[in-house]
Amino acid sequence: MKRFLLGLAAAAALAGPAAAAPPDLSKMGAAELSAFLHAFPKGGELHNHLGGGTPAETLIDWAVEDGLCVDMTELAIRFACSGEGVKPASQVVADEASRSALIDSLTVRHPGFRDRSGHDQFFSAFGRRGTSPKRGGDALADTMDTLARQNTFYAELMVTPQAVASRSLGARAGWKGDPAATRDALSAAGLEKLVPAVVADTDAMEARAREMMQCGTPQAHPGCQVTVRYLFQAIRQGPPEQTMAQLQLGVATVLADRRWVGLQLVAPEDGYDATRYYGLHMRIVDLLTDHGRKVPVALHAGEVTLKLVTPESASHRVADAVRIAGARRIGHGTDIAGETGADSLAAEMAEKGILVEVNLLSNQSILEIDPKDHPYAWLRKKGVPVSLSTDDAGITRSDLSGDYAAAVRNGATYDDLRTSARNAIAFSFLSGEGLWADPNVYRKPTKACAGQIGRDEPKGACADLIAASDKAREQWRYERLLKAFEAAH
């Protein structure tokens, strides 16, 4: 026994000092937790709509600079400056009460604003947030700077490029009775010829963002360090041939431009067209992406409650996205525990590594689900990969650190938050092999980098892996940030 104890002591000495116990976030006050989480490196954002991320105050400033106007009846920013009750934005901001009411209209900060539910206020706000097309790069710069201020350096942003052109082409082609025939008709009509325009739009948006952030100069903003990829989002409202045209253009764009990495379907999931065409949309995605093998798919699914849809309609949303469309990630998934066979579905998602993008504060605003009642804890218990994100922070008046704080109210520990942050890169659609052989667990580094993760510089085969893999490169950067943060805290 004495020799055994001496052996344990020797092993402990070789291992070095014991790791510090993780902080107990549940014992932190609100201010302490906020400061801690803003500094905590959060890996990335996998569910972020570029069109809903800009603060209302910034949109109003742009409206003044661009000579736009405000419809004072609807409290909406408009391009046209004619008509009753329409004023130049410059006049509106001169009156504090009018400016405040406009901010209320563009966000969900005022519960019950104009007797709208959070759901209706949120989704209708997009139509009131008028911006010039040239502001796409400005919005991108704002999002990148916002993430960098929170020590977060990767994002997959949802964008809808060439929406009018693609949907118009879909309307002209028409529905041909099934997805395969409609796909062929869209191609014959020249849909894929829109790809160069998407690429040019992306180039212009990124160039403007770099200009705004002064990248490459001594005055460069921290946002210049944020790596951005894009998800091509299609609108699930309207005739199916128009939605399909967007999805088909998205597939062609992802195959042509490495900055575009996957597909999404957006708009209110409880809407009339979204509901009646839900199964058809899943079959279209399945066909166009070869069940997610050709192009990665992340789908909004289960962003409903029984206040919004019937029990039958809510019973299969996530299951269909996973089993029919081949989604690798699920956006929201708030109603997953109420689906038929929820336990077996969760087990399947855990086994296949299908991640849920959790948006606690957005779901609180839109669906009236308190963070404490969100299925986030149940998903973790079931082993389903999860990662926290904001959805539309400019409308919800929140940031990613706020969603992490809400996760703590849901019972998340520091280890849970660290896993969420790592998952934001491991389950991203970045190309290449990752640093970890066990995503969502993070106990087994890939063989090439065993014993090196967290070092300043990779060596040998690990350096080769990182040079060849976008995903490994972002993970290496994150692990260095995490190590420095934990050393300081």
C-alpha positions as CSV (number, residue, x, y, z in Angstrom):
1,M,0.0,0.0,0.0
2,K,2.9,2.4,0.8
3,R,4.5,1.8,-2.6
4,F,1.1,2.4,-4.2
5,L,0.6,5.7,-2.4
6,L,4.1,6.8,-3.3
7,G,3.4,5.9,-6.9
8,L,0.3,8.1,-6.9
9,A,2.3,11.0,-5.4
10,A,5.0,10.6,-8.1
11,A,2.3,10.6,-10.8
12,A,0.8,13.7,-9.4
13,A,4.1,15.4,-9.3
14,L,4.7,14.5,-13.0
15,A,1.3,15.8,-13.9
16,G,2.0,19.2,-12.4
17,P,-0.3,21.3,-10.2
18,A,-4.0,20.4,-10.2
19,A,-6.1,22.4,-12.6
20,A,-8.1,25.2,-10.9
21,A,-11.7,24.4,-10.3
22,P,-14.0,26.0,-12.9
23,P,-15.8,29.1,-11.7
24,D,-19.3,28.7,-10.2
25,L,-21.3,31.0,-12.4
26,S,-24.5,30.5,-10.4
27,K,-22.9,32.4,-7.5
28,M,-22.0,35.4,-9.6
29,G,-24.1,38.6,-9.4
30,A,-25.5,40.1,-12.6
31,A,-22.7,42.6,-13.0
32,E,-19.9,40.1,-12.3
33,L,-21.4,37.6,-14.7
34,S,-21.8,40.2,-17.4
35,A,-18.2,41.3,-17.2
36,F,-17.0,37.7,-17.0
37,L,-19.0,36.6,-20.1
38,H,-18.1,39.6,-22.2
39,A,-14.5,38.7,-21.7
40,F,-15.0,35.0,-22.2
41,P,-14.1,33.9,-25.7
42,K,-17.3,32.5,-27.2
43,G,-15.9,30.6,-30.3
44,G,-18.4,31.9,-32.8
45,E,-22.0,32.7,-33.9
46,L,-23.8,30.1,-36.0
47,H,-27.2,31.7,-36.1
48,N,-27.1,35.4,-37.0
49,H,-29.2,37.2,-39.6
50,L,-27.2,40.1,-41.0
51,G,-30.4,41.9,-41.8
52,G,-31.5,41.9,-38.2
53,G,-28.3,42.5,-36.4
54,T,-27.8,46.3,-36.8
55,P,-29.0,48.4,-33.9
56,A,-32.0,50.7,-34.6
57,E,-30.0,53.8,-33.7
58,T,-27.5,53.0,-36.4
59,L,-30.2,52.4,-39.0
60,I,-31.7,55.8,-38.1
61,D,-28.3,57.5,-38.5
62,W,-27.9,55.9,-41.9
63,A,-31.4,57.1,-42.9
64,V,-30.3,60.6,-42.1
65,E,-27.1,60.3,-44.0
66,D,-28.8,58.7,-47.0
67,G,-31.6,61.2,-47.2
68,L,-34.3,58.7,-46.3
69,C,-37.7,59.4,-44.7
70,V,-39.9,58.1,-42.0
71,D,-43.6,57.1,-42.3
72,M,-44.8,58.5,-39.0
73,T,-48.0,56.5,-39.2
74,E,-46.3,53.1,-39.5
75,L,-43.1,54.3,-37.8
76,A,-41.1,52.9,-40.6
77,I,-38.0,54.0,-42.5
78,R,-38.9,54.5,-46.2
79,F,-37.0,55.4,-49.4
80,A,-39.9,57.4,-50.8
81,C,-40.3,60.9,-49.2
82,S,-43.8,61.6,-50.5
83,G,-47.2,61.0,-49.0
84,E,-49.2,62.0,-45.9
85,G,-47.4,61.7,-42.6
86,V,-43.9,61.1,-44.2
87,K,-41.0,63.2,-42.8
88,P,-37.3,63.3,-43.6
89,A,-35.4,61.2,-41.1
90,S,-33.4,64.3,-40.2
91,Q,-36.5,66.0,-38.9
92,V,-37.5,62.9,-36.9
93,V,-34.3,62.6,-35.0
94,A,-34.5,66.2,-34.0
95,D,-37.6,65.3,-31.9
96,E,-36.6,63.0,-29.0
97,A,-40.1,61.5,-28.6
98,S,-40.4,60.7,-32.3
99,R,-36.9,59.1,-32.4
100,S,-37.7,57.0,-29.3
101,A,-41.0,55.8,-30.9
102,L,-39.2,54.9,-34.0
103,I,-36.6,52.8,-32.0
104,D,-39.6,51.1,-30.4
105,S,-41.0,50.3,-33.8
106,L,-37.7,48.8,-35.1
107,T,-37.1,46.6,-32.0
108,V,-38.9,44.5,-29.4
109,R,-37.7,46.7,-26.5
110,H,-41.2,47.9,-25.7
111,P,-43.4,44.8,-24.8
112,G,-46.8,45.1,-26.3
113,F,-45.9,47.9,-28.6
114,R,-49.0,48.9,-30.6
115,D,-50.7,45.9,-29.0
116,R,-48.6,43.5,-31.0
117,S,-47.3,40.2,-29.6
118,G,-43.6,39.8,-29.4
119,H,-43.8,37.4,-32.4
120,D,-45.7,39.9,-34.6
121,Q,-43.6,42.9,-33.5
122,F,-40.4,41.0,-34.2
123,F,-41.3,39.7,-37.7
124,S,-43.0,42.9,-38.8
125,A,-40.0,45.0,-37.7
126,F,-37.9,43.7,-40.7
127,G,-40.3,45.5,-43.1
128,R,-39.8,48.8,-41.2
129,R,-36.0,48.7,-41.1
130,G,-35.4,50.3,-44.4
131,T,-31.7,50.6,-45.5
132,S,-30.0,51.5,-48.7
133,P,-28.5,48.4,-50.5
134,K,-25.1,50.0,-50.3
135,R,-25.2,49.6,-46.5
136,G,-24.7,45.9,-46.6
137,G,-20.9,46.4,-45.9
138,D,-21.7,48.8,-43.1
139,A,-23.9,46.2,-41.5
140,L,-21.2,43.6,-41.9
141,A,-18.6,45.9,-40.3
142,D,-21.0,46.6,-37.4
143,T,-21.6,42.9,-36.8
144,M,-17.9,42.0,-36.9
145,D,-16.9,44.8,-34.5
146,T,-19.7,43.8,-32.1
147,L,-18.5,40.2,-32.0
148,A,-14.8,41.2,-31.6
149,R,-15.7,43.4,-28.6
150,Q,-17.1,40.2,-27.0
151,N,-13.9,38.2,-27.8
152,T,-15.7,36.2,-30.5
153,F,-14.0,35.8,-33.9
154,Y,-16.0,33.5,-36.1
155,A,-19.5,34.0,-37.6
156,E,-21.7,32.3,-40.2
157,L,-24.1,35.1,-41.3
158,M,-27.4,34.5,-43.0
159,V,-27.8,36.7,-46.1
160,T,-30.3,36.8,-49.0
161,P,-28.4,37.7,-52.2
162,Q,-30.1,38.4,-55.5
163,A,-33.5,37.8,-53.9
164,V,-35.6,39.7,-56.4
165,A,-33.8,38.3,-59.5
166,S,-34.0,34.7,-58.3
167,R,-37.6,34.8,-57.1
168,S,-38.6,36.6,-60.3
169,L,-37.0,33.9,-62.4
170,G,-38.7,31.2,-60.3
171,A,-42.1,32.9,-61.0
172,R,-41.4,32.9,-64.7
173,A,-40.4,29.3,-64.7
174,G,-43.3,28.2,-62.6
175,W,-43.9,25.0,-60.7
176,K,-43.6,21.9,-62.9
177,G,-45.3,19.4,-60.7
178,D,-42.3,18.0,-58.7
179,P,-38.9,19.3,-57.5
180,A,-36.8,17.5,-60.1
181,A,-38.8,18.9,-63.1
182,T,-38.8,22.4,-61.5
183,R,-35.0,22.2,-60.9
184,D,-34.5,21.5,-64.6
185,A,-36.8,24.3,-65.7
186,L,-35.0,26.8,-63.4
187,S,-31.6,25.8,-64.8
188,A,-33.0,26.0,-68.4
189,A,-34.2,29.5,-67.5
190,G,-30.6,30.5,-66.6
191,L,-30.8,30.5,-62.8
192,E,-27.2,29.6,-62.3
193,K,-26.1,32.6,-64.4
194,L,-26.9,34.7,-61.3
195,V,-23.9,33.3,-59.4
196,P,-21.4,35.9,-60.7
197,A,-23.7,38.6,-59.5
198,V,-23.8,37.0,-56.0
199,V,-20.0,36.8,-56.0
200,A,-19.7,40.5,-57.1
201,D,-22.2,41.6,-54.4
202,T,-20.2,39.6,-51.8
203,D,-16.9,41.2,-52.9
204,A,-18.4,44.7,-52.7
205,M,-19.9,44.1,-49.3
206,E,-16.7,42.8,-47.8
207,A,-14.6,45.6,-49.4
208,R,-16.9,48.2,-47.8
209,A,-16.7,46.4,-44.5
210,R,-12.9,46.5,-44.6
211,E,-13.0,50.1,-45.5
212,M,-15.3,50.9,-42.6
213,M,-13.1,49.0,-40.2
214,Q,-9.9,50.5,-41.6
215,C,-8.4,47.0,-42.0
216,G,-4.8,46.8,-43.0
217,T,-4.0,50.2,-41.3
218,P,-2.7,51.1,-37.9
219,Q,-6.2,52.2,-37.0
220,A,-7.7,48.8,-37.8
221,H,-10.8,47.8,-35.8
222,P,-10.8,44.5,-33.8
223,G,-13.5,43.4,-36.1
224,C,-10.9,42.9,-38.9
225,Q,-9.8,39.8,-37.0
226,V,-13.3,38.2,-37.3
227,T,-13.6,35.4,-39.8
228,V,-16.9,35.4,-41.7
229,R,-18.7,32.8,-43.8
230,Y,-22.2,33.1,-45.2
231,L,-25.3,31.0,-45.2
232,F,-27.5,31.5,-48.2
233,Q,-31.0,32.0,-46.8
234,A,-34.2,31.4,-48.8
235,I,-37.6,32.8,-47.9
236,R,-40.2,30.1,-47.1
237,Q,-43.1,32.4,-48.0
238,G,-44.7,32.5,-51.4
239,P,-45.1,29.9,-54.2
240,P,-42.7,27.0,-53.9
241,E,-41.0,27.6,-57.2
242,Q,-39.8,31.0,-55.9
243,T,-38.4,29.5,-52.7
244,M,-36.8,26.7,-54.8
245,A,-35.2,29.2,-57.1
246,Q,-33.4,30.8,-54.1
247,L,-32.3,27.5,-52.7
248,Q,-31.1,26.4,-56.1
249,L,-29.1,29.6,-56.5
250,G,-27.7,29.0,-53.0
251,V,-26.4,25.6,-53.9
252,A,-24.7,26.9,-57.0
253,T,-23.2,29.7,-55.0
254,V,-21.8,27.5,-52.3
255,L,-20.2,25.3,-54.9
256,A,-18.7,28.3,-56.6
257,D,-17.5,30.5,-53.7
258,R,-15.8,29.2,-50.6
259,R,-17.1,32.1,-48.5
260,W,-20.6,30.7,-48.9
261,V,-20.8,27.5,-46.9
262,G,-24.5,26.4,-46.5
263,L,-28.2,26.9,-46.9
264,Q,-31.0,28.2,-44.7
265,L,-34.7,28.6,-44.8
266,V,-36.1,31.7,-43.1
267,A,-39.3,33.7,-42.3
268,P,-42.0,32.9,-39.8
269,E,-42.2,29.1,-39.5
270,D,-45.9,29.4,-38.5
271,G,-46.8,31.3,-41.6
272,Y,-49.4,30.0,-44.0
273,D,-47.0,29.1,-46.9
274,A,-44.3,27.9,-44.5
275,T,-46.8,25.5,-42.9
276,R,-48.6,24.2,-46.0
277,Y,-45.3,23.8,-48.0
278,Y,-43.2,22.6,-45.1
279,G,-42.9,19.0,-46.3
280,L,-42.3,20.1,-49.9
281,H,-39.6,22.5,-48.8
282,M,-37.9,19.6,-47.0
283,R,-38.0,17.5,-50.2
284,I,-36.7,20.4,-52.3
285,V,-33.7,20.8,-50.0
286,D,-33.1,17.0,-50.0
287,L,-33.1,16.9,-53.8
288,L,-30.9,20.0,-54.4
289,T,-28.3,19.1,-51.7
290,D,-28.3,15.3,-52.1
291,H,-29.5,15.0,-48.5
292,G,-26.9,17.5,-47.3
293,R,-24.0,15.6,-48.9
294,K,-23.5,18.1,-51.8
295,V,-24.0,21.3,-49.7
296,P,-24.3,21.6,-45.9
297,V,-27.8,22.5,-44.6
298,A,-28.8,24.4,-41.4
299,L,-32.6,24.8,-41.2
300,H,-34.9,26.8,-38.9
301,A,-37.1,24.1,-37.5
302,G,-39.3,23.9,-34.4
303,E,-39.4,27.7,-33.9
304,V,-43.1,27.4,-32.9
305,T,-45.4,26.8,-30.0
306,L,-49.0,25.6,-29.7
307,K,-50.0,29.3,-29.7
308,L,-48.8,29.5,-33.2
309,V,-49.5,26.2,-34.9
310,T,-51.7,23.1,-34.4
311,P,-50.4,20.1,-32.3
312,E,-50.2,18.0,-35.5
313,S,-48.2,20.6,-37.4
314,A,-45.8,21.0,-34.5
315,S,-45.2,17.3,-34.1
316,H,-42.7,16.7,-36.8
317,R,-40.8,19.9,-37.8
318,V,-37.4,19.1,-36.5
319,A,-37.7,15.4,-37.4
320,D,-38.5,16.3,-41.0
321,A,-35.6,18.7,-41.2
322,V,-33.2,16.0,-40.0
323,R,-34.7,12.9,-41.7
324,I,-36.0,14.3,-45.0
325,A,-33.9,17.4,-45.7
326,G,-30.6,16.1,-44.2
327,A,-30.0,19.1,-42.0
328,R,-26.7,19.1,-40.1
329,R,-27.9,21.8,-37.8
330,I,-31.2,23.0,-36.5
331,G,-32.0,26.6,-35.9
332,H,-34.0,27.2,-32.7
333,G,-35.6,23.7,-32.2
334,T,-37.6,25.2,-29.3
335,D,-40.5,22.8,-29.7
336,I,-38.4,19.6,-30.2
337,A,-39.4,18.1,-26.9
338,G,-43.0,18.2,-27.9
339,E,-42.5,16.3,-31.2
340,T,-43.7,12.8,-31.7
341,G,-40.9,10.4,-30.6
342,A,-38.8,13.3,-29.2
343,D,-36.5,11.0,-27.1
344,S,-35.6,8.9,-30.1
345,L,-35.1,12.0,-32.3
346,A,-32.8,13.5,-29.7
347,A,-30.8,10.2,-29.5
348,E,-30.5,10.2,-33.3
349,M,-29.3,13.8,-33.3
350,A,-26.8,13.1,-30.6
351,E,-25.4,10.0,-32.4
352,K,-25.2,11.8,-35.8
353,G,-23.8,15.0,-34.3
354,I,-26.6,17.3,-35.4
355,L,-26.3,20.5,-33.6
356,V,-29.1,22.8,-32.3
357,E,-28.4,26.6,-32.6
358,V,-29.9,27.9,-29.4
359,N,-31.3,31.4,-29.3
360,L,-32.5,32.0,-25.7
361,L,-33.2,35.7,-25.8
362,S,-34.8,35.6,-29.2
363,N,-37.1,32.8,-28.2
364,Q,-38.0,34.7,-25.1
365,S,-39.0,37.8,-27.2
366,I,-40.7,36.0,-30.0
367,L,-42.1,32.8,-28.5
368,E,-42.5,33.9,-24.8
369,I,-40.3,31.1,-23.6
370,D,-38.5,32.0,-20.5
371,P,-34.8,30.9,-20.6
372,K,-35.4,28.7,-17.5
373,D,-38.1,26.8,-19.5
374,H,-36.2,26.4,-22.7
375,P,-35.3,22.9,-23.9
376,Y,-31.6,23.8,-23.9
377,A,-31.0,21.9,-20.6
378,W,-32.9,18.8,-21.9
379,L,-30.8,18.8,-25.1
380,R,-27.6,18.9,-23.1
381,K,-28.8,16.0,-21.0
382,K,-29.6,14.0,-24.1
383,G,-26.1,14.6,-25.5
384,V,-27.4,16.7,-28.5
385,P,-24.7,19.2,-29.5
386,V,-25.8,22.8,-28.8
387,S,-24.3,26.3,-29.4
388,L,-25.6,29.6,-28.2
389,S,-26.3,32.4,-30.7
390,T,-28.3,35.7,-31.0
391,D,-30.6,35.4,-34.0
392,D,-31.3,39.1,-34.6
393,A,-29.5,41.1,-31.9
394,G,-30.4,44.5,-33.4
395,I,-34.1,43.7,-33.0
396,T,-34.0,41.9,-29.7
397,R,-31.7,44.5,-28.2
398,S,-29.2,41.9,-27.0
399,D,-25.7,40.5,-27.7
400,L,-24.1,37.1,-27.6
401,S,-22.8,37.6,-24.0
402,G,-26.5,38.1,-23.0
403,D,-27.4,34.8,-24.4
404,Y,-24.6,33.2,-22.5
405,A,-25.9,34.8,-19.3
406,A,-29.4,33.5,-20.1
407,A,-27.9,30.0,-20.4
408,V,-26.6,30.3,-16.9
409,R,-30.2,31.0,-15.8
410,N,-31.1,27.8,-17.6
411,G,-28.6,25.9,-15.4
412,A,-25.6,26.0,-17.7
413,T,-22.2,25.6,-16.0
414,Y,-18.9,27.0,-17.1
415,D,-18.1,23.7,-18.7
416,D,-21.4,23.9,-20.6
417,L,-20.5,27.4,-21.9
418,R,-17.1,26.3,-22.9
419,T,-18.6,23.4,-24.9
420,S,-21.0,25.8,-26.5
421,A,-18.2,28.0,-27.6
422,R,-16.1,25.1,-29.0
423,N,-19.2,23.7,-30.7
424,A,-19.6,27.0,-32.6
425,I,-16.5,26.1,-34.6
426,A,-16.5,22.3,-34.5
427,F,-20.0,22.2,-36.0
428,S,-19.5,25.1,-38.3
429,F,-19.5,24.5,-42.1
430,L,-15.8,25.6,-42.3
431,S,-13.8,23.3,-44.6
432,G,-11.2,20.9,-43.4
433,E,-10.5,18.5,-40.5
434,G,-10.9,19.8,-37.0
435,L,-8.5,19.6,-34.0
436,W,-10.8,17.3,-32.0
437,A,-11.6,13.7,-32.6
438,D,-14.6,13.9,-30.2
439,P,-16.6,17.1,-30.9
440,N,-19.1,18.0,-28.2
441,V,-16.9,16.2,-25.7
442,Y,-13.4,17.6,-26.2
443,R,-11.2,15.1,-24.5
444,K,-9.4,13.6,-27.5
445,P,-7.4,15.9,-29.8
446,T,-6.8,14.7,-33.3
447,K,-3.7,12.6,-33.5
448,A,-1.7,15.2,-35.4
449,C,-2.2,17.8,-32.6
450,A,-2.1,15.6,-29.5
451,G,-0.3,17.4,-26.7
452,Q,-0.2,20.7,-28.6
453,I,-3.6,22.3,-28.2
454,G,-3.3,25.6,-26.5
455,R,0.4,26.2,-27.3
456,D,1.5,29.4,-29.0
457,E,2.6,27.7,-32.2
458,P,1.8,24.3,-33.7
459,K,4.6,22.0,-34.7
460,G,5.1,19.3,-37.3
461,A,2.0,17.4,-38.5
462,C,-0.2,19.7,-36.4
463,A,1.2,22.8,-38.2
464,D,0.5,21.1,-41.5
465,L,-3.1,20.3,-40.5
466,I,-3.7,23.9,-39.4
467,A,-2.2,25.3,-42.6
468,A,-4.5,23.1,-44.7
469,S,-7.8,23.4,-42.7
470,D,-9.9,26.5,-42.1
471,K,-11.7,24.7,-39.3
472,A,-8.5,23.7,-37.5
473,R,-7.1,27.1,-37.9
474,E,-10.1,28.8,-36.2
475,Q,-10.1,26.1,-33.4
476,W,-6.4,26.7,-32.8
477,R,-7.0,30.4,-32.4
478,Y,-9.9,29.7,-30.1
479,E,-7.9,27.4,-27.8
480,R,-5.2,30.0,-27.4
481,L,-7.8,32.6,-26.5
482,L,-9.4,30.2,-24.1
483,K,-6.1,29.4,-22.4
484,A,-5.2,33.0,-21.9
485,F,-8.7,33.8,-20.5
486,E,-8.5,30.9,-18.1
487,A,-5.1,31.9,-17.0
488,A,-6.4,35.4,-16.2
489,H,-9.5,34.2,-14.4
